[in-house]
């Protein structure tokens, strides 16, 4: 076992959830060896072709990661581990929300665009991705080009933003990707809607935190109305301009928002979660052209954090 590979205890927690066989009646290569190869690449950020020989052919490792990113296998494994932790009472449901910007490598740009219905009707295959496999489907639903692949332009080049919710033990509960120039506040509801920890046995997944903490970027009226509608207590500071506008309106401005400064100190858990995620070099710098494959990389890093916390 090499440094960073799955330990025996970690492997025992995952092995029962892994797919039993390959496509069209074939057989998978050894799951543990391939997963360790993906982990090596996520941890070090090397090119797929530079994987050590002990992990087998690099094409096998890459294609497995691409397939499992597209069909949701990494997300399923993360949900199963979260469910086990919740059943054992080891999830702190004081949830913090924040985001972080990730610089995209120059090789992350230039993904072939998926052909539109008009292109197909005209018999124009330009931009069609001719590679086989399910991994070329399942990208973000809106936009086209760089926006579809969650690449935003800035002065420094292409960037991607990771929006996440973290529990009180610095572990990611939900992950959302957007282009790097997208704001934090409009993604607040989308992030919390992704929080869904399954129950072991009967029962619906748990989707409502005990308490939500966030910084001033999330202090919009729509976000506060959303939290009140769901009955979620929250600690979000109010911006100075919002305070002035409320006071200028007098009685029509409403009551001031409540704010617990002591509880707000716990918001550092999401910052520490981001630091843990960016300890994986393939997360700190985006190399993947496809957004859903990069999301699979981030999800795998989150899975390892859950296994080792």
C-alpha positions as CSV (number, residue, x, y, z in Angstrom):
1,X,0.0,0.0,0.0
2,X,1.4,3.3,-1.0
3,X,1.1,6.7,0.7
4,X,-2.4,8.1,0.2
5,X,-3.9,4.7,-0.9
6,X,-7.1,3.3,0.7
7,X,-6.4,1.6,4.0
8,X,-8.0,-1.8,4.7
9,X,-10.6,-0.2,7.0
10,X,-11.5,2.4,4.3
11,X,-11.7,-0.3,1.7
12,X,-14.1,-2.4,3.8
13,X,-16.4,0.6,4.1
14,X,-16.6,1.0,0.3
15,X,-16.4,-2.4,-1.2
16,X,-20.0,-3.4,-0.6
17,X,-21.3,-0.4,-2.5
18,X,-19.1,-0.8,-5.7
19,X,-20.5,-2.1,-9.0
20,X,-20.2,-5.9,-9.2
21,X,-19.4,-6.1,-12.9
22,X,-18.4,-4.3,-16.1
23,X,-20.4,-3.3,-19.2
24,X,-22.0,-5.9,-21.5
25,X,-21.2,-8.8,-19.1
26,X,-17.5,-7.9,-18.9
27,X,-15.4,-7.7,-15.7
28,X,-13.9,-4.6,-14.1
29,X,-10.2,-4.4,-13.4
30,X,-9.5,-4.6,-9.7
31,X,-11.6,-1.9,-8.1
32,X,-9.1,-1.1,-5.3
33,X,-6.1,-0.7,-7.6
34,X,-8.0,1.6,-9.9
35,X,-9.5,3.7,-7.1
36,X,-6.0,4.1,-5.7
37,X,-4.8,5.2,-9.1
38,X,-7.5,7.9,-9.2
39,X,-6.6,8.9,-5.7
40,X,-3.0,9.3,-6.6
41,X,-3.9,11.5,-9.5
42,X,-6.3,13.6,-7.4
43,X,-3.8,14.0,-4.6
44,X,-0.8,14.9,-6.8
45,X,-2.3,16.5,-9.9
46,X,-0.1,14.6,-12.4
47,X,-1.2,13.9,-15.9
48,X,-3.0,10.7,-16.4
49,X,-0.3,9.3,-18.6
50,X,2.2,9.7,-15.8
51,X,0.5,7.4,-13.3
52,X,2.9,4.8,-11.9
53,X,2.7,1.4,-13.4
54,X,1.5,-0.2,-10.1
55,X,-2.0,1.2,-10.9
56,X,-2.2,-0.6,-14.2
57,X,-2.9,1.0,-17.6
58,X,-3.6,4.7,-17.2
59,X,-6.4,4.5,-19.8
60,X,-8.3,2.1,-17.5
61,X,-7.9,4.4,-14.5
62,X,-9.0,7.5,-16.4
63,X,-12.0,5.8,-18.1
64,X,-13.2,4.5,-14.8
65,X,-13.0,7.9,-13.2
66,X,-14.7,9.5,-16.3
67,X,-17.5,6.9,-16.2
68,X,-18.1,7.1,-12.5
69,X,-18.2,10.9,-12.6
70,X,-20.9,10.8,-15.3
71,X,-23.1,8.0,-13.9
72,X,-23.0,9.3,-10.3
73,X,-21.0,6.5,-8.7
74,X,-18.7,8.9,-6.8
75,X,-21.8,10.8,-5.5
76,X,-23.5,7.5,-4.5
77,X,-20.4,6.4,-2.5
78,X,-20.3,9.8,-0.7
79,X,-24.1,9.6,0.1
80,X,-23.6,6.1,1.6
81,X,-20.8,7.2,3.8
82,X,-22.8,10.2,4.9
83,X,-25.7,8.0,5.7
84,X,-23.6,5.8,7.9
85,X,-22.2,8.7,9.8
86,X,-25.6,10.2,10.3
87,X,-27.0,6.9,11.6
88,X,-24.1,6.9,14.1
89,X,-24.9,10.4,15.2
90,X,-21.6,11.8,14.0
91,X,-22.8,14.7,11.8
92,X,-22.9,18.1,13.3
93,X,-25.9,19.8,11.6
94,X,-24.7,23.3,12.2
95,X,-24.1,23.9,8.5
96,X,-21.9,26.6,7.0
97,X,-22.1,27.8,3.4
98,X,-19.3,29.5,1.4
99,X,-17.5,29.3,-1.9
100,X,-13.9,29.3,-3.3
101,X,-12.5,30.1,-6.7
102,X,-10.3,27.6,-8.4
103,X,-7.9,28.6,-11.2
104,X,-8.3,26.5,-14.4
105,X,-5.2,25.3,-16.1
106,X,-4.9,26.3,-19.8
107,X,-5.5,22.6,-20.8
108,X,-9.0,22.9,-19.2
109,X,-10.2,25.1,-22.0
110,X,-11.3,24.0,-25.4
111,X,-13.8,21.2,-24.7
112,X,-15.7,20.2,-27.8
113,X,-19.2,21.5,-27.7
114,X,-22.1,19.2,-27.9
115,X,-24.0,19.6,-31.2
116,X,-27.4,21.3,-31.0
117,X,-30.6,19.9,-32.5
118,X,-30.2,22.3,-35.5
119,X,-26.7,21.0,-36.1
120,X,-27.9,17.4,-36.2
121,X,-30.8,18.3,-38.5
122,X,-28.4,20.0,-40.9
123,X,-26.0,17.1,-40.7
124,X,-23.3,19.3,-39.3
125,X,-21.2,17.3,-36.9
126,X,-18.8,20.1,-36.1
127,X,-18.0,20.2,-32.5
128,X,-19.4,16.8,-31.9
129,X,-17.5,14.8,-29.3
130,X,-16.7,11.5,-31.1
131,X,-15.4,9.7,-28.0
132,X,-17.5,6.9,-26.8
133,X,-18.7,6.2,-23.3
134,X,-21.4,7.6,-20.9
135,X,-19.0,10.2,-19.5
136,X,-19.7,12.6,-22.4
137,X,-23.2,13.1,-21.2
138,X,-24.6,14.6,-18.0
139,X,-22.9,18.1,-18.2
140,X,-24.6,21.2,-16.7
141,X,-28.0,21.9,-18.2
142,X,-27.8,25.6,-19.0
143,X,-25.5,27.7,-21.3
144,X,-23.0,26.7,-23.9
145,X,-19.3,26.7,-24.4
146,X,-17.2,27.8,-21.4
147,X,-20.3,28.7,-19.4
148,X,-21.7,25.2,-19.8
149,X,-18.4,23.7,-18.6
150,X,-18.4,26.1,-15.6
151,X,-15.4,28.2,-16.8
152,X,-15.6,31.9,-16.2
153,X,-13.2,34.5,-17.6
154,X,-11.3,36.8,-15.3
155,X,-8.1,38.9,-15.6
156,X,-6.1,35.9,-14.6
157,X,-7.8,33.6,-17.1
158,X,-10.4,30.9,-16.7
159,X,-11.7,30.1,-13.2
160,X,-14.3,27.8,-11.7
161,X,-16.1,28.4,-8.4
162,X,-16.9,25.6,-5.9
163,X,-20.0,26.4,-3.8
164,X,-20.3,24.1,-0.8
165,X,-22.0,23.4,2.5
166,X,-20.0,21.9,5.3
167,X,-21.1,20.3,8.6
168,X,-19.6,21.3,12.0
169,X,-16.8,18.7,11.6
170,X,-15.4,20.3,8.5
171,X,-16.8,17.8,6.0
172,X,-18.6,18.7,2.7
173,X,-22.3,18.0,2.7
174,X,-23.1,19.5,-0.8
175,X,-21.1,20.7,-3.8
176,X,-22.1,22.9,-6.7
177,X,-20.0,24.2,-9.6
178,X,-20.4,27.5,-11.4
179,X,-18.2,29.7,-13.6
180,X,-15.8,31.7,-11.5
181,X,-17.4,35.1,-12.0
182,X,-20.8,34.0,-10.7
183,X,-22.0,35.5,-7.4
184,X,-22.3,33.6,-4.1
185,X,-25.8,34.8,-3.0
186,X,-27.8,33.5,-6.0
187,X,-26.4,30.0,-5.5
188,X,-27.4,29.8,-1.8
189,X,-30.7,28.0,-2.3
190,X,-29.1,25.7,-4.9
191,X,-26.4,24.6,-2.5
192,X,-28.8,23.9,0.4
193,X,-31.1,22.0,-2.0
194,X,-28.2,19.6,-2.6
195,X,-28.0,18.7,1.1
196,X,-29.7,15.3,1.3
197,X,-28.3,12.6,3.6
198,X,-30.1,9.3,3.1
199,X,-31.5,7.3,6.0
200,X,-30.3,3.7,6.7
201,X,-33.5,1.7,6.4
202,X,-36.9,3.5,5.9
203,X,-37.4,7.2,5.9
204,X,-36.8,10.1,3.6
205,X,-33.3,11.7,3.4
206,X,-32.5,14.5,5.8
207,X,-32.4,17.8,4.0
208,X,-32.9,20.4,6.8
209,X,-29.9,21.6,8.9
210,X,-30.4,22.6,12.5
211,X,-28.7,25.9,11.9
212,X,-27.1,27.7,8.9
213,X,-24.2,30.1,9.0
214,X,-23.0,32.3,6.1
215,X,-21.2,35.6,5.5
216,X,-22.5,38.9,4.2
217,X,-22.4,37.7,0.6
218,X,-25.6,35.7,1.4
219,X,-27.6,38.3,3.3
220,X,-30.2,39.0,0.7
221,X,-33.9,39.1,1.5
222,X,-34.7,36.2,-0.8
223,X,-32.2,34.0,1.0
224,X,-33.7,34.9,4.4
225,X,-37.2,34.3,3.2
226,X,-36.1,30.9,1.8
227,X,-34.7,29.9,5.2
228,X,-37.8,31.1,7.1
229,X,-40.0,29.2,4.7
230,X,-38.1,26.0,5.5
231,X,-38.0,26.7,9.2
232,X,-34.2,26.8,9.3
233,X,-32.5,29.0,11.9
234,X,-29.6,31.0,10.6
235,X,-26.8,33.4,11.5
236,X,-26.0,35.8,8.6
237,X,-24.6,39.3,9.2
238,X,-26.4,42.2,7.6
239,X,-24.4,44.5,5.3
240,X,-24.0,48.2,6.3
241,X,-25.9,49.5,3.3
242,X,-28.9,47.2,4.1
243,X,-28.9,48.6,7.7
244,X,-29.0,52.2,6.4
245,X,-31.8,51.5,3.9
246,X,-33.8,49.8,6.6
247,X,-33.4,52.7,9.0
248,X,-34.2,55.2,6.3
249,X,-37.5,53.6,5.7
250,X,-38.5,53.8,9.4
251,X,-41.2,51.5,10.5
252,X,-41.6,50.2,6.9
253,X,-38.1,48.9,7.0
254,X,-39.0,46.1,9.4
255,X,-37.2,44.8,12.4
256,X,-33.4,44.4,12.4
257,X,-32.2,40.9,11.7
258,X,-31.0,38.8,14.7
259,X,-27.3,38.0,14.8
260,X,-25.4,35.8,17.3
261,X,-21.8,36.9,17.2
262,X,-20.6,34.0,19.3
263,X,-22.3,31.4,17.1
264,X,-21.0,33.1,14.0
265,X,-17.4,32.2,15.1
266,X,-18.2,28.6,14.1
267,X,-18.4,29.6,10.5
268,X,-14.7,28.9,10.2
269,X,-15.6,25.3,9.7
270,X,-16.4,25.9,6.0
271,X,-13.1,27.7,5.5
272,X,-11.2,24.7,7.0
273,X,-13.2,22.4,4.8
274,X,-12.1,24.4,1.7
275,X,-8.5,24.1,2.9
276,X,-8.9,20.3,3.2
277,X,-10.3,20.1,-0.3
278,X,-7.6,22.2,-1.8
279,X,-5.0,19.9,-0.2
280,X,-5.8,17.8,-3.2
281,X,-3.8,19.3,-6.1
282,X,-6.3,18.2,-8.8
283,X,-8.9,20.1,-6.8
284,X,-6.9,23.3,-6.2
285,X,-6.2,23.6,-9.9
286,X,-8.7,22.4,-12.5
287,X,-7.3,20.3,-15.3
288,X,-10.5,18.7,-16.6
289,X,-12.2,20.1,-19.7
290,X,-15.6,18.7,-18.7
291,X,-17.4,20.2,-15.7
292,X,-19.0,16.9,-14.6
293,X,-15.6,15.2,-14.6
294,X,-14.1,17.9,-12.4
295,X,-17.1,17.7,-10.1
296,X,-16.3,13.9,-9.8
297,X,-12.8,14.8,-8.8
298,X,-14.0,17.2,-6.1
299,X,-16.6,14.6,-4.9
300,X,-13.9,12.0,-4.6
301,X,-11.8,14.4,-2.5
302,X,-14.8,15.0,-0.3
303,X,-15.4,11.2,0.0
304,X,-11.8,10.8,1.3
305,X,-12.3,13.6,3.8
306,X,-15.3,11.8,5.1
307,X,-13.5,8.5,5.3
308,X,-10.5,10.0,7.2
309,X,-12.2,12.4,9.6
